[in-house]
Amino acid sequence: MTLERSLPDRAEVVIIGGGVMGASAAFHLAEAGVTDVVLLEADQLSCGSTSKSAGGVRLQFSDEINIALALRSMDAFERFGDRPGADIGLRQVGYLFLLTDPDDVTLFEQNTALQNSMGVPSRMVSAAEAGRLSTLANVDDVLAASVCMRDGHATPDAVVLGYATAARAMGVEILTRCPVTGIDVDAGEITGVRTERGTVSTSTVICVAGAWSPSIASMVGVSLPVQPVARPIWFTEPMPSRPEHLPMTIDFATGFYFHSEGPGLLFGMADPDQPAGFDAPMRHDWLEVVGDVVAHRAPALLEVGIAGGWHGFYETTPDHNALIGEAAAVSRFIYATGFSGHGFLLGPAVGEVLRDLVLGHTPAVDVSGFDVERFARETRPERNIV
Ligand SMILES: Cc1cc2nc3c(=O)[nH]c(=O)nc-3n(C[C@H](O)[C@H](O)[C@H](O)COP(=O)(O)OP(=O)(O)OC[C@H]3O[C@@H](n4cnc5c(N)ncnc54)[C@H](O)[C@@H]3O)c2cc1C
């Protein structure tokens, strides 16, 4: 017997997607008194990219919108135990970017200056200091590194559960196994959301369906340039020789990264030639390529076996910056997607922004530069991507 909640006939706001963005939006709306909200998730909460994430949280970006959103999110992660009230396994062990290309050193020097001007305690360090901070890393060919000790990692599922539990307690309806199949629009106004379990009347939709957002947007005739790109992660067996303090360590040139996870390590590296698409095949011998990078950058990892791994989808945009805004042609179709590998860490602040867009308030962070129309105006690439 399954006890499934029934779909309400109507709601003030319908949120589509139960990842970190959906759960955060639900929480922030409910906290602001907007509790006539239904969150619809096709499968289970956090089953999309959020649960596949490496859980990294950082302030080190090149785009000031990302820095501002990341700062607000970090504040929220640090206080998550009080609001909404959950242990999210936050470990502020730092993020260390190892740089081997002189152009990257120049870029990170500029980024660090911008971050510092906005209150981020990041700094450039020598290769020797980088080696002392991350003792598993070989820094022989490292020119310099950038570090911020307020960065670190947390548990994505715990963040979703924390927000969703609090939102539910305040009256938000959360329906899982309830895929959205269509959105009704009349003269540019949303009138309802169709699902496999019926239709809910509403005038406001928040599209936070991650890599699946383009299919939701196409239901209202809106084009969101987001592509799913598969990314692998592995975790190791227990590593007795693992240092007690280990920052999230990133070899910026290759994208290889690792951090502590349980008694072992979590590591990942993306294939730069991975084609986009949910069904696009992944290179079967990619782990061998990763092994060569590991042998050079963090040879101690080769001493432990791989216990498992998975892959998830980056929801990638052409400039690796998010899409956040309200559709120009469809009133109150509000979207937040395309986080291109840094969506988990922006979840708290983007939930606040979505609340403000629903309420017609000016968000604390001006995200107008992230609207989907920007591609006709400018490109604003985020350069500090992993
Ligand atoms: C391997 C990997 C490592 C990553 N590492 C990091 C990291 O260290 N730090 C970081 O900040 N970010 C990281 N990310 C990115 C991060 O995971 C995402 O940006 C973020 O989780 C996006 O959250 P979301 O809520 O927008 O989307 P999702 O978590 O994908 O949620 C979208 C939800 O929408 C649902 N949905 C889809 N279609 C429908 C429908 N028709 N009806 C109803 N529901 C629907 C899906 O089932 C899904 O649950 C990583 C991603 C991957 C894949």
The ligand as a Gaussian input file, in Angstrom:
#p B3LYP/6-31G(d) Opt

LIG

0 1
 C       29.317000      15.170000      -9.877000
 C       28.785000      16.506000      -9.420000
 C       29.515000      17.222000      -8.466000
 C       29.036000      18.471000      -8.036000
 N       29.714000      19.117000      -7.056000
 C       29.244000      20.304000      -6.588000
 C       29.884000      20.950000      -5.500000
 O       30.883000      20.477000      -4.965000
 N       29.352000      22.128000      -5.060000
 C       28.251000      22.678000      -5.635000
 O       27.830000      23.765000      -5.213000
 N       27.607000      22.067000      -6.656000
 C       28.072000      20.890000      -7.143000
 N       27.435000      20.260000      -8.160000
 C       26.296000      20.950000      -8.816000
 C       25.051000      20.822000      -7.979000
 O       24.843000      19.477000      -7.650000
 C       23.840000      21.376000      -8.753000
 O       24.148000      22.620000      -9.333000
 C       22.644000      21.560000      -7.819000
 O       22.442000      20.402000      -7.063000
 C       21.398000      21.890000      -8.614000
 O       20.299000      21.817000      -7.748000
 P       18.818000      21.928000      -8.315000
 O       17.900000      21.889000      -7.165000
 O       18.763000      23.097000      -9.241000
 O       18.662000      20.654000      -9.277000
 P       18.455000      19.102000      -8.932000
 O       19.079000      18.697000      -7.667000
 O       18.848000      18.348000     -10.159000
 O       16.898000      19.004000      -8.720000
 C       15.993000      19.089000      -9.798000
 C       14.848000      18.155000      -9.509000
 O       13.825000      18.347000     -10.489000
 C       13.181000      17.117000     -10.646000
 N       12.403000      17.105000     -11.897000
 C       12.853000      16.970000     -13.163000
 N       11.842000      16.961000     -14.030000
 C       10.702000      17.090000     -13.305000
 C        9.322000      17.120000     -13.626000
 N        8.891000      17.008000     -14.896000
 N        8.420000      17.240000     -12.632000
 C        8.837000      17.353000     -11.322000
 N       10.127000      17.302000     -10.974000
 C       11.061000      17.194000     -11.939000
 C       14.317000      16.109000     -10.645000
 O       13.857000      14.803000     -10.348000
 C       15.249000      16.689000      -9.584000
 O       15.047000      16.090000      -8.311000
 C       27.854000      19.013000      -8.604000
 C       27.128000      18.281000      -9.549000
 C       27.593000      17.035000      -9.950000
 C       26.790000      16.267000     -10.960000

